[in-house]
Amino acid sequence: MPTRPVPAVVEAYWTHHHLASSTERADRLSASDWWWAVEAVNHALEPGGTAAVEMVIALAEAVAHDEAALAYFGAGPIEDLLNHDGPPSAETVEALDAAARQYP
């Protein structure tokens, strides 16, 4: 999978989410054009660690005032980060803990 800049992935990820959850059929259909961003986020979070937590922070900051988007994010990618192939690594837990202290 080609590497894209984090800001581009973040913007595309949330574009996909908003289109996919739209009440307009045309929006929902066009969401598939942005599916690459969902895959990029999954790929970035899969190994865990500091880089994965940095992606989590970037994604959360982009929708910090949107409770529904944050709930979607928490029940999806963050949950996957914490449960992928067993418990998260110590590095991931430490990075998440530090991020939670810095970004309430």
N, C-alpha and C positions, 0 to 999 in steps of 0.2 A: 504494500500500500504506500503510495507516495506521501511524503511528509509535507504537511501544509503548515503555515504559521498558525500559532495558537489563536490569535484574534480572528482569523478567518474561519477556523473550525468552530470557535465559540459562536460567532454570528450565524453561521450556517446551521449549527445544532439547534439554536433557538428559533431560527426561521423554520426549520423542519417541524419543530414542536408546535409552533403557533399555526402553521398551515394544517398540520395533521389533526389539530384539535378544533379547527374552525367549524362553524356551522354551515359554511358554504362548500358545496360538493366540489367545485372547481379548485378551491384551495386544498382540500384534502387530496384530490388527485395530483396536484402539483407538488405535494409534499415529497413524493418519491424522488423528485429531482435533487432533493437535499439529503437523501438517505446516506450518502457518503459520509456526511458529518457524524451521524450516529455511529457508523462503523469506525470512524476515526477516533471518536471518544472512547468507544469500547476498547479499541486497540491501545490507546494511551493509558487507560486505567487497568488493563489486564495484568501487567507485571507488578502493579502496586508501587510503593516507594514514594520518594519525594517528588519525582516528576509527575506521578499520577495525582498526588495531592495538589500540586501547582495547577494542574488542569481543572481539578474540582473547584479550586478557589476562583479561577478565571470564569468558569461556567456559573458559579453561584453569584459572583459579583455582577455579572451581566444582567441578572434578574433579581437583584437583592430586594426590590420592592414589589415583587410579584409572588405572593404567597402560593398561588396555585402552581406556578412554574417550579418554585422551590420544593413543593411537596412532590411533584412529578419527579424532579431530580433526585430527591432523597429516596424515593421508593424505587428508583431505577438504577442509574449509574453509581450512586453512593452505596446503595445496598449491594450491588454487584461487586464493588471494590472491596467491601467488607466480607463478602462470602465467596469470592472466586477461589475455587480449589482449596477450600478450607479456610482457617482463620487468617487474617491479614498478618503480614510480617511485622516485626518489631519496628522496623524503619517506617512502615506505613502508619502504624499506630502513633508513633512519636510525631510524625509529620502532621497527622490529623489533629492530634492534641495541641500542638503548637499553633496550627491554623485556627482551631476553635477558640483559643485564647486571644489570638490577634484579631479575628473577624467574628465578633459575637453574632 
